[in-house]
């Protein structure tokens, strides 16, 4: 089916670089925050070797981070609507600084896992507030502010594994201390440069709203779809460094390629494919290709060139799917976009948090089993999405407006999973 929808419209990027210092301070902090997502990939194996931990134990670094992030996404709106975006932003940065430094200083895997959980709380507070802060301080309109924010997102996701690899080649502790240092610099810059932002006059956001939103079948369908394919996603992200069995530096470069492919496909490929073939068909195709990608990794787990090629290719499929599925969330239920985003993030993160540990545990018994299970879960995701085609039929009839703050935030969550 060919969609009649048009791609999201954005303003030209001319003049986008002429921004107040406060905007650049937040953008810098955003890059560092998004770097933290893939930063630990290259150092998973070194941590396991030095601290005598199994792959499943080390993979809990992802599980604790995502579990806390998912739960925290339910309350970040309520917090920022009560204390204001600047205080929420600074709170998130301060939490990241403290827990990243504590993770780097820890001598046990259990300690690092716990500190990564605290890091997840700080990151949730930050990413839920950063875009609104940039929009409030930027010049040239909302569209240009969103372009700048999404550029920071793409740079952070792509560069994170590379920085983790470079610093991890020195010591597995170095990436943690590096993030703590850079975030401390960002904290100081924001204290000095960012004007105070009072809480909205409209009052606080209800904590129950995201749960109530899940009563709508369309939103629930998309959330469960994301939960299932997240299993495959986190198998790729948290488990693949173990069968690759390479140093921190080469792992960093491999996942840099993955992040770069994800960023490019999110921004450039997804809108064009959506316009030509429709949202739901392209989501199903991208998930099918990702499932096939994981199946190839299961068949050729002993081949490092195949694993490397599949990791990078997965970035293309996931980038398209993440953008389309998070845009679908925004119009899947008759609720506020911020509420839909919070509900969706909660289900996909909390439900998928066990995936890194399960993949590591399965891999301890049979190296290719995690990839088979990841592929199977992704196929189930396609089935769930197909079962909801009737309630989501309006998606391809929707004429998207220019990206809103809530939509860009949702895309952030989709890409940062």
Buried (B, 14 or more C-beta within 10 A) or exposed (E): EEBEBEBBEBBEEEEBEEBBEBBBBBBBBBBBBBBBBBBBBBBBBBBBEBBEBBBBBBBBBBBBBBBBBBBBBBBBBBBBBBBBBBBBBBBBBBBBBBBBBBBBBBEEBEBBBBBBBBBBBBBBBBBBBBBBBBBBBBEBBBBBBBBBBBBBBBBBBBBBBBBBBBBBBEBBBBBBBBBBBBBBBBBEBBEEBBEEBEBEEEEBBEEEBBBEBBEBBBBBBBBBBBBBBBBBBBBBBBBBBBBBEBBBBBBBBBBBBBBBBBBBBBBEBBBEBBBEBBBBBBBBBBBBBBBBBBBBBBEBBEBBEBBBBBBBBBBBBBBBBBBBBBBBBBBBBEBBBBBBBBBBBBBBBBBBBBBBBBBBBBBBEEBBBBBBBBBBBBBBBBEBBEBBBEBBEEBBEBEBEEBBBBBBBBBBBBBBB
